[in-house]
Amino acid sequence: AATPGRWKAWTTGTTGGDPWFVAYAGCAIAQIHADDMQGEDRRKSDAVFIANAPADLGRILAAVEGLVELHEPVLQRQWGPHRPMCRHDSFDWPCPTINALAAALGPAPKTWKETL
């Protein structure tokens, strides 16, 4: 598990010469060295990216979970043979949204396909 709480990106001083840190409660949890042959802007961007990662990942996971919940399979009982369909957009299950998520994230967990 990651260090809890809000992470912050900071440097100790001079532009172009000092490392960037990712810190929590004033204590460094990661360091990007100044001698890494990267420019100051790159080190700063990397530190900010790392510092924001826990909050960003939480928001991304919540969005994906919301999509999966919205696009859950239901059993169609109105026309023809009963078959699973997406609750949100009436496509056959799995719908294009779930297929896109599965393509980006890897195979869907069995629970998605075994819901019905």
C-alpha angles and dihedrals in degrees: 000000000000125000105277124238137038114327121210133203116221143153131214099235140287120073113245096010111063130066124249120237136202107216143181120200090350095306121113115239096173136017132202107204122230091223094062092106090244124122124252093256091054093049091048092047091049092049092049091047091052093044092052095043099093093052093040093050091049091054092045092050091049090051093049092047089050091052092049091049092047092049098046119145121258129183112255110221103167107078133031122322116001110257137162115268134178111267093216107046106014095240120139112271124293091042125205091265094055090043090053091050091047091049091051097041102030129255116348116255112261090248090069093056097035095052092104 
